[in-house]
Amino acid sequence: MSEAGLITTPAQRGAKETMDALEIAVKAAGMRVFARIDHAAGAAEIGLALRPTEVLIFGNARAGTPLMQKRQLIGIDLPLKVLVWEDEQGKAWLTYNDSRFLAERHGLGAKADGIIAAMSAGLQKLAQVASR
């Protein structure tokens, strides 16, 4: 599954279990969790139905700050976010921004390649851990 600038990975467990595992993995990696937003719960509060849909917002100032020093506007895309959602068939998925897309979007250039590569690898690893 592919959308411009997004990476989507299938999960082997349900949406809640996947999000719980993602949050644990993020904290174990030494990153700070800023928020866990449950869109389905918000919808239920106003009487609307929505399949499981949660966003985890997290980050690491050691990785994000150098990028913002290069191009402060990347702060609109940081901290990082991962969406865990359930499709019409009840299958859970993880979706997150492609770090390379963000680097290109903000014109970070080759000087940010190392940080972007590490960010990409880290997000991929977190998605793999959470989706198993």
C-alpha positions in Angstrom: 0.0 0.0 0.0 1.5 3.3 -1.0 0.5 7.0 -0.7 2.8 9.9 -1.6 5.3 10.4 1.2 3.8 7.7 3.4 4.9 4.2 4.3 2.3 1.6 5.3 3.1 -1.7 6.9 0.6 -4.5 7.8 0.3 -5.6 11.4 0.1 -9.2 12.6 -2.1 -8.3 15.6 -5.1 -6.0 16.3 -4.9 -2.3 16.2 -4.9 -1.7 20.0 -2.2 -4.4 20.6 -0.1 -3.0 17.7 -0.3 0.5 19.2 0.5 -0.8 22.7 3.5 -2.6 21.3 4.6 0.5 19.4 4.4 2.7 22.4 6.5 0.2 24.4 9.1 0.0 21.6 9.3 3.8 21.3 9.9 4.2 25.1 12.4 1.3 25.1 14.3 3.1 22.3 14.8 6.1 24.6 12.3 8.4 22.8 9.7 10.6 24.4 6.0 9.9 23.8 4.3 13.3 23.6 0.7 12.0 22.9 -1.4 9.1 22.0 -4.5 10.2 20.2 -7.5 7.9 19.9 -9.6 9.2 17.0 -12.2 6.5 17.4 -12.8 7.4 21.0 -13.2 11.1 20.0 -15.7 10.0 17.3 -17.6 7.9 19.8 -17.9 11.0 22.1 -19.9 12.8 19.5 -22.0 9.7 18.5 -20.0 8.8 15.4 -18.5 5.4 14.5 -14.9 5.1 13.4 -12.8 1.9 13.1 -9.8 1.8 15.5 -7.6 4.8 14.5 -4.8 6.0 16.8 -1.8 8.3 16.4 1.3 8.1 18.5 3.4 11.3 18.6 7.0 10.8 19.7 10.5 12.0 19.2 14.1 12.5 20.2 15.5 16.0 20.5 19.0 14.6 19.5 17.7 13.7 16.1 15.1 16.4 15.5 16.9 19.5 16.7 19.8 19.2 14.1 17.2 18.9 11.4 15.3 22.0 12.6 18.7 23.9 12.9 19.1 23.2 9.1 15.5 24.1 8.2 13.3 25.2 11.0 10.1 24.6 9.0 10.6 20.8 9.4 9.2 21.4 12.9 5.7 21.2 11.3 6.5 17.5 10.6 8.3 16.8 13.9 7.9 15.1 16.3 7.4 11.9 14.5 3.9 10.3 14.1 2.7 6.8 13.5 -0.9 6.1 12.7 -2.3 2.6 13.6 -5.6 1.9 11.9 -8.0 -0.9 11.0 -9.3 -1.3 7.5 -12.8 -2.5 6.4 -11.8 -6.1 6.8 -10.6 -5.7 10.3 -6.8 -5.8 9.4 -4.5 -3.5 11.3 -1.9 -1.3 9.6 0.8 1.2 10.6 1.4 4.3 8.5 4.1 6.9 9.0 5.8 9.7 7.0 8.7 8.6 4.8 11.7 10.4 6.3 13.3 10.8 2.9 10.1 12.5 1.7 10.3 14.9 4.6 13.9 15.7 3.9 13.1 16.4 0.2 10.0 18.4 1.1 12.0 20.7 3.4 15.1 20.8 1.1 17.5 19.5 3.8 20.1 18.4 1.3 23.0 16.0 1.6 24.2 17.3 5.0 21.1 15.7 6.6 21.5 12.4 4.9 22.9 10.6 7.9 20.2 11.8 10.3 17.5 11.0 7.7 18.9 7.5 7.1 19.0 6.8 10.9 15.4 8.1 11.3 14.2 5.9 8.4 15.9 2.9 9.8 14.5 3.6 13.3 11.0 4.1 12.1 11.2 0.9 10.1 12.5 -1.1 13.1 9.7 0.3 15.3 7.1 -0.6 12.8 8.5 -4.1 12.5 8.6 -4.6 16.3 5.1 -3.2 16.7 3.5 -5.2 13.9 4.7 -8.6 15.0 
